[in-house]
């Protein structure tokens, strides 16, 4: 009788080994399509405003029974200005943004955003952001928590998300033209807050 009893006890352990880990955890991974995804930035100053783009170099979103997580990496060397002709100030501004005055891309070639929680928003109308996303944004090696509303949609094997994210550059020691650090700067001031319009497309693996 001992052998049949022992076999019965071993069956659950054998079954667990035989079942792939993905099936046991039910985690779906969505990998960012970096060519279909885009980020636009918008910044303002007392005397005007500028906008441009930055590229996502990689990203993944994980769905574990409805609990979303993931991480994105941004290529800071791809910062581009789109509202100015390259030969009429565009290239000069790009160089300034990449310099030590702003994002110091030689020392910090990437920035990252790591999702820590995603919570449904209640009472939203169709077309409005349906989730609040919280995570850790790292720029110039400095990490701060940030929360923003986002629209997240699952369609078959595709995940799309759109969000407008306001970032306070003063929290990342980006001082140039900032009233936070230079209160008497007057009309040379550049807003501490800039906007990122994020449009991500990811495909389930």
C-alpha positions as semicolon CSV with decimal commas, in nm:
position;residue;x (nm);y (nm);z (nm)
1;X;0,000;0,000;0,000
2;X;0,292;0,233;0,054
3;X;0,390;0,257;-0,314
4;X;0,043;0,362;-0,445
5;X;0,019;0,620;-0,164
6;X;0,362;0,758;-0,249
7;X;0,269;0,787;-0,616
8;X;-0,047;0,979;-0,528
9;X;0,157;1,224;-0,323
10;X;0,405;1,274;-0,608
11;X;0,144;1,340;-0,881
12;X;0,090;1,712;-0,797
13;X;0,466;1,778;-0,792
14;X;0,519;1,598;-1,123
15;X;0,229;1,790;-1,281
16;X;0,371;2,123;-1,166
17;X;0,707;2,040;-1,323
18;X;0,544;1,934;-1,649
19;X;0,334;2,250;-1,690
20;X;0,525;2,545;-1,846
21;X;0,590;2,837;-1,610
22;X;0,396;3,076;-1,837
23;X;0,078;2,871;-1,798
24;X;0,121;2,853;-1,421
25;X;0,173;3,229;-1,383
26;X;-0,062;3,342;-1,663
27;X;0,167;3,638;-1,739
28;X;0,131;3,790;-2,085
29;X;0,421;4,002;-2,210
30;X;0,365;4,282;-2,460
31;X;0,678;4,411;-2,633
32;X;0,681;4,770;-2,754
33;X;0,685;4,826;-3,129
34;X;0,938;5,108;-3,125
35;X;0,867;5,202;-3,487
36;X;0,493;5,237;-3,434
37;X;0,526;5,414;-3,097
38;X;0,616;5,780;-3,050
39;X;0,677;6,044;-2,787
40;X;0,632;6,415;-2,847
41;X;0,758;6,678;-2,604
42;X;0,626;7,031;-2,553
43;X;0,805;7,301;-2,354
44;X;0,723;7,666;-2,288
45;X;0,913;7,977;-2,190
46;X;0,815;8,337;-2,124
47;X;0,895;8,441;-2,480
48;X;0,765;8,136;-2,668
49;X;0,750;7,759;-2,685
50;X;0,907;7,463;-2,864
51;X;0,823;7,101;-2,937
52;X;0,989;6,790;-3,068
53;X;1,026;6,415;-3,035
54;X;1,222;6,148;-2,852
55;X;1,246;5,776;-2,928
56;X;1,164;5,472;-2,718
57;X;1,455;5,228;-2,745
58;X;1,276;4,938;-2,573
59;X;0,978;4,857;-2,357
60;X;0,765;4,577;-2,213
61;X;0,429;4,561;-2,039
62;X;0,336;4,254;-1,832
63;X;-0,023;4,152;-1,762
64;X;-0,050;3,914;-1,466
65;X;-0,420;3,840;-1,409
66;X;-0,503;4,205;-1,480
67;X;-0,213;4,344;-1,275
68;X;-0,003;4,553;-1,513
69;X;0,367;4,628;-1,481
70;X;0,661;4,693;-1,707
71;X;0,950;4,917;-1,801
72;X;1,041;5,155;-2,083
73;X;1,380;5,289;-2,191
74;X;1,409;5,623;-2,373
75;X;1,703;5,710;-2,599
76;X;1,799;6,061;-2,489
77;X;2,039;6,099;-2,783
78;X;1,738;6,105;-3,016
79;X;1,597;6,430;-2,874
80;X;1,485;6,630;-3,177
81;X;1,327;6,971;-3,233
82;X;1,042;6,973;-3,485
83;X;0,909;7,329;-3,470
84;X;1,227;7,491;-3,605
85;X;1,413;7,447;-3,933
86;X;1,739;7,260;-3,860
87;X;1,943;7,538;-4,017
88;X;1,745;7,814;-3,845
89;X;1,790;7,725;-3,483
90;X;1,668;7,366;-3,471
91;X;2,010;7,199;-3,457
92;X;2,138;7,458;-3,211
93;X;1,845;7,398;-2,974
94;X;1,886;7,019;-3,003
95;X;2,250;7,054;-2,905
96;X;2,157;7,273;-2,609
97;X;1,896;7,025;-2,485
98;X;2,153;6,745;-2,502
99;X;2,416;6,950;-2,317
100;X;2,500;6,974;-1,947
101;X;2,250;7,264;-1,919
102;X;1,961;7,023;-1,971
103;X;1,967;6,644;-2,015
104;X;2,343;6,577;-2,024
105;X;2,301;6,292;-2,272
106;X;2,669;6,199;-2,293
107;X;2,667;6,108;-1,924
108;X;2,306;5,989;-1,919
109;X;2,220;5,845;-2,264
110;X;1,897;5,683;-2,145
111;X;1,604;5,763;-1,920
112;X;1,363;5,501;-1,786
113;X;1,010;5,463;-1,662
114;X;0,916;5,161;-1,449
115;X;0,548;5,092;-1,378
116;X;0,472;5,017;-1,013
117;X;0,090;5,014;-1,026
118;X;-0,202;5,062;-1,264
119;X;-0,546;5,137;-1,120
120;X;-0,879;5,176;-1,305
121;X;-1,035;5,522;-1,295
122;X;-1,401;5,537;-1,201
123;X;-1,672;5,748;-1,361
124;X;-1,485;5,821;-1,683
125;X;-1,662;5,881;-2,014
126;X;-1,581;5,694;-2,332
127;X;-1,261;5,824;-2,487
128;X;-1,123;5,958;-2,159
129;X;-0,819;5,803;-1,986
130;X;-0,940;5,488;-1,810
131;X;-0,643;5,414;-1,581
132;X;-0,409;5,591;-1,342
133;X;-0,051;5,480;-1,396
134;X;0,208;5,517;-1,120
135;X;0,576;5,451;-1,160
136;X;0,933;5,562;-1,118
137;X;1,073;5,804;-1,376
138;X;1,452;5,827;-1,393
139;X;1,621;6,119;-1,573
140;X;1,991;6,203;-1,535
141;X;2,020;5,921;-1,283
142;X;1,760;6,082;-1,054
143;X;1,442;5,887;-0,978
144;X;1,106;6,029;-0,873
145;X;0,760;5,879;-0,838
146;X;0,504;6,004;-1,089
147;X;0,133;5,936;-1,151
148;X;-0,066;6,022;-1,463
149;X;-0,394;5,924;-1,635
150;X;-0,368;5,699;-1,939
151;X;-0,589;5,527;-2,194
152;X;-0,504;5,156;-2,215
153;X;-0,673;4,928;-2,464
154;X;-0,634;4,556;-2,541
155;X;-0,730;4,446;-2,892
156;X;-0,649;4,083;-2,967
157;X;-0,272;4,050;-2,937
158;X;-0,215;4,426;-2,942
159;X;-0,199;4,672;-2,653
160;X;-0,217;5,046;-2,712
161;X;-0,177;5,323;-2,459
162;X;-0,194;5,700;-2,483
163;X;-0,105;5,947;-2,210
164;X;-0,021;6,311;-2,149
165;X;0,250;6,322;-1,883
166;X;0,360;6,642;-1,712
167;X;0,717;6,632;-1,584
168;X;0,876;6,883;-1,346
169;X;1,235;6,912;-1,464
170;X;1,347;7,085;-1,144
171;X;1,306;6,749;-0,965
172;X;1,578;6,611;-1,193
173;X;1,829;6,891;-1,130
174;X;1,770;7,051;-1,471
175;X;1,836;7,409;-1,368
176;X;1,887;7,614;-1,683
177;X;1,634;7,900;-1,704
178;X;1,441;7,769;-1,402
179;X;1,272;8,009;-1,162
180;X;1,296;7,740;-0,896
181;X;1,673;7,788;-0,892
182;X;1,697;8,143;-1,031
183;X;1,392;8,338;-0,904
184;X;1,516;8,670;-1,049
185;X;1,562;8,539;-1,405
186;X;1,270;8,745;-1,538
187;X;1,161;8,702;-1,901
188;X;1,442;8,453;-1,968
189;X;1,259;8,194;-1,761
190;X;1,172;7,854;-1,905
191;X;0,884;7,662;-1,746
192;X;0,989;7,388;-1,508
193;X;0,706;7,170;-1,635
194;X;0,716;7,011;-1,978
195;X;0,463;6,780;-2,141
196;X;0,517;6,438;-2,293
197;X;0,249;6,306;-2,526
198;X;0,302;5,932;-2,528
199;X;0,158;5,691;-2,783
200;X;0,268;5,329;-2,733
201;X;0,189;5,023;-2,943
202;X;0,292;4,682;-2,805
203;X;0,239;4,328;-2,926
204;X;0,186;4,015;-2,718
205;X;0,465;3,761;-2,741
